[in-house]
Amino acid sequence: MKTQNFENHVRMHPLYHYVLLSLVLASLITAIVNLVLSLQSGENIWSALAILLMAAAFVLTFILLRIYPLRVQDRAIRAEENLRHFILTGKPFDSRLTLGQIVALRFASDAELPGLSTVAAEEGLTPKDIKQRITEWRADHNRI
């Protein structure tokens, strides 16, 4: 497995990000075109509308299928990283840190975590800024 760093830490799942996304978008576009053609011809308007509603349901399902597990993972990461910070420093994370900042801090090594978390809280660093400041990357190969 390649060494993880800022440039390659984003995980793409080809079946989800390329195949399923393409199918969902194609169904939505097809449903819209079908509705427009039905409205122009004055025929099958109700069935075209029903197909569009199903395509919209596919789009919402696609979005929620990604958001819900990520939120659960973010909560788990927040708890794990807060515990790691407490073990290293004897204190919980600064309450000014956002969930996004804490999720980004998971890539920091044990040596960097205390200092970087303090800087992130004081300067309001974005998650991207935090990741770019990490010099000793701690890989996370379990993120979905």
Secondary structure by P-SEA (a helix, b strand, c coil): ccccccccccccccccccaaaaaaaaaaaaaaaaaaaaaaaccaaaaaaaaaaaaaaaaaaaaaacaaaaaaaaaaaaaaaaaaaaaaccccccccccaaaaaaaccccccaaaaaaaaaaaacccaaaaaaaccccccccccc
